[in-house]
């Protein structure tokens, strides 16, 4: 029985990477055209959403979104969520219509095909380099000025499997305050179970997402970022704890 599960998990992982490639290959000429100029990014974003939904559907993931507040068309936001899975990228794209740019780790550039477009459309950060972190702020500011939103997973990486929610880094909240962006806390409670970074794991099923009431920053100053950071983390952590209790009671 254990051997059969290992075969299933292995094939399931391989299928995930195949699914990542198929839509990219189909849309390749249009994707390349859309990244030739930064002002064409919204067209790339539309195709990225199609790509994300194809992967979720193909993996047997069906998502359900609860919204406490709606994003306004044409407005920029700071999107934040807990980070436990590579599928977080696909879920974020699928549930958010406002064009946004990811701030993400440079290691994902190594993934064939995906990495080519990831490098050219996302803001990459080397967390071991102070220079890289400074460049992130410059590039993010440019994108915000172009009317785009920014998405940052504020844990700064994927925490250990035993950690429900890691401590948050300051970067997302500093940017949000500097540019008066509303912070949009989101909770993804199921992605670790559906498709964690542990190789021999994962299964089809429900992916819930909750978009919480926004945290406003227009009257805040830079020294308030720690307070805003903790407020955002508390919202997400409380929701994760509620989901954990519900899971144990069923």
C-alpha positions in Angstrom: 0.0 0.0 0.0 2.9 2.4 0.9 4.5 1.6 -2.5 1.3 2.5 -4.4 1.1 5.8 -2.5 4.7 6.7 -3.4 4.0 5.9 -7.1 0.9 8.1 -6.9 2.6 11.0 -5.3 5.5 10.8 -7.7 3.3 10.8 -10.8 1.2 13.6 -9.2 4.3 15.8 -8.9 5.4 15.0 -12.4 1.9 15.9 -13.7 2.0 19.2 -11.9 5.2 20.3 -13.8 3.7 19.0 -17.1 0.6 21.1 -16.4 2.9 24.1 -15.8 4.4 23.7 -19.2 1.4 22.9 -21.4 -0.4 26.3 -21.3 2.9 28.1 -21.6 3.7 26.2 -24.8 0.3 26.9 -26.2 0.4 30.6 -25.4 4.1 31.0 -25.9 4.1 33.5 -28.9 1.5 35.7 -27.1 3.3 35.5 -23.8 6.6 36.6 -25.4 4.9 39.5 -27.1 3.2 40.6 -23.9 6.6 41.0 -22.1 8.3 43.1 -24.7 7.0 46.3 -23.1 6.2 46.9 -19.5 3.0 48.7 -20.4 1.7 45.4 -22.0 2.0 43.6 -18.6 -1.8 43.5 -18.1 -2.1 41.3 -21.2 0.5 39.0 -19.7 -1.4 39.0 -16.5 -4.6 37.8 -18.2 -2.7 34.9 -19.7 -1.1 34.1 -16.4 -4.5 33.8 -14.8 -5.6 31.4 -17.5 -2.3 29.4 -16.9 -3.0 29.3 -13.2 -6.6 28.1 -13.5 -5.6 25.4 -16.0 -3.1 24.0 -13.4 -5.6 24.1 -10.5 -8.3 22.4 -12.6 -5.8 19.9 -14.0 -4.6 18.9 -10.6 -8.1 18.4 -9.3 -8.1 21.5 -7.1 -11.3 23.4 -6.9 -11.1 26.7 -5.0 -13.8 28.5 -3.0 -13.3 32.2 -2.0 -14.9 34.1 0.9 -14.6 37.8 0.5 -15.1 40.3 3.4 -14.2 43.2 1.0 -13.9 43.5 -2.8 -10.9 44.9 -4.6 -11.8 48.0 -6.7 -10.9 47.9 -10.4 -8.0 50.1 -11.3 -6.7 50.5 -7.7 -3.4 49.2 -6.5 -3.1 47.1 -3.3 -0.5 45.2 -1.3 -1.6 41.5 -1.4 -0.4 39.3 1.4 -1.0 35.7 2.3 0.5 32.8 4.3 2.9 30.7 2.2 2.9 26.9 2.3 2.9 25.7 -1.3 3.9 26.4 -4.8 0.2 26.3 -5.6 -0.1 29.6 -3.6 1.0 31.3 -6.8 -1.7 29.8 -8.9 -4.4 30.4 -6.3 -3.4 34.0 -5.9 -3.6 34.6 -9.6 -6.9 32.8 -9.9 -8.8 34.7 -7.3 -7.4 38.2 -8.0 -8.5 40.2 -11.0 -6.5 43.3 -10.4 -3.1 43.0 -12.2 -0.3 42.5 -9.8 3.4 41.6 -9.7 4.9 39.0 -7.4 7.9 39.6 -5.3 9.5 36.2 -5.1 12.7 34.3 -4.5 15.1 34.1 -7.4 15.5 30.3 -7.1 12.3 29.7 -9.1 14.1 31.0 -12.2 15.6 27.6 -12.5 12.3 25.9 -13.4 12.2 25.4 -17.2 9.8 27.6 -19.2 8.2 29.0 -16.1 11.5 30.5 -15.0 11.9 32.3 -18.3 8.7 34.3 -17.8 9.1 34.5 -14.0 12.4 36.2 -14.3 11.0 38.8 -16.7 7.7 39.6 -15.0 8.3 39.2 -11.3 10.5 41.2 -8.9 13.2 38.8 -7.8 14.9 39.0 -4.4 18.1 37.4 -3.1 17.4 37.5 0.7 21.1 37.1 1.5 21.9 40.3 -0.4 21.2 43.8 1.1 21.7 45.3 -2.4 19.0 42.9 -3.8 16.6 43.9 -1.1 17.1 47.6 -1.9 16.6 47.0 -5.6 13.3 45.2 -4.8 11.9 48.5 -3.3 13.0 50.4 -6.4 11.4 48.0 -8.8 8.2 47.7 -6.7 7.9 51.5 -6.5 8.1 51.6 -10.3 5.4 49.0 -10.7 3.1 50.7 -8.2 3.5 54.0 -10.1 2.4 52.1 -13.2 -0.9 51.3 -11.5 -0.1 47.7 -10.6 -0.6 45.9 -7.2 2.2 44.0 -5.5 2.0 40.5 -4.0 4.4 39.5 -1.2 4.3 36.4 0.9 5.5 38.2 4.1 6.9 35.1 5.8 9.9 35.6 3.5 9.8 31.9 2.4 8.0 28.6 3.2 8.2 27.8 6.9 8.8 24.4 8.4 5.9 22.0 8.0 5.3 22.2 11.8 4.9 26.0 11.8 1.4 27.2 11.3 2.4 30.8 10.4 6.0 32.2 10.6 7.0 35.7 11.6 6.5 38.3 9.0 9.2 40.5 7.4 8.9 44.3 7.2 9.2 44.8 3.5 5.6 44.5 2.3 4.4 46.9 5.0 7.1 49.5 4.5 6.1 49.6 0.8 2.4 49.7 1.6 2.8 52.7 4.0 5.2 54.5 1.6 2.7 54.3 -1.2 -0.5 54.5 0.8 -1.6 51.0 -0.4 -4.4 49.1 1.3 -3.1 45.9 2.7 -5.2 42.8 1.7 -4.7 39.9 4.1 -5.6 36.5 2.6 -5.7 33.1 4.3 -5.0 29.9 2.3 -5.7 27.1 4.8 -5.7 24.1 2.5 -2.7 24.5 0.2 -0.2 22.7 2.5 -2.4 19.6 2.5 -3.2 19.8 -1.2 0.4 20.4 -2.5 3.1 21.1 0.0 6.8 21.4 -0.7 7.3 17.9 0.8 7.7 15.7 -2.3 5.7 12.6 -1.2 2.5 14.5 -0.4 -0.5 16.1 -2.0 -3.9 15.1 -3.2 -6.9 16.6 -5.2 -9.5 18.5 -3.3 -10.8 21.8 -2.1 -8.7 24.9 -1.8 -10.3 27.6 0.4 -9.3 31.2 0.3 -10.5 34.0 2.6 -9.9 37.7 1.6 -10.1 39.7 4.8 -11.1 43.2 5.4 -8.4 45.6 4.1 -6.0 47.3 6.5 -5.6 51.0 5.5 -2.3 52.8 5.5 -3.0 56.3 4.1 -2.6 58.0 7.5 0.3 56.0 8.7 4.1 56.7 8.9 7.1 54.4 8.3 7.5 53.8 12.1 4.0 52.3 12.1 5.0 49.4 9.9 5.6 46.9 12.8 2.2 47.6 14.1 0.6 47.1 10.7 2.7 44.0 10.2 1.5 42.4 13.4 -2.1 43.4 12.7 -1.9 41.6 9.3 -0.3 38.5 10.8 -2.9 38.3 13.6 -5.8 38.4 11.1 -4.2 35.5 9.0 -3.1 33.5 12.1 -6.5 33.7 13.8 -8.2 32.5 10.6 -5.7 29.6 10.2 -6.4 28.6 13.9 -10.1 28.6 13.2 -9.7 26.3 10.2 -7.4 24.0 12.2 -10.0 23.7 14.9 -12.7 22.9 12.3 -10.5 20.3 10.7 -9.9 18.5 14.1 -13.6 18.6 14.9 -14.7 16.8 11.7 
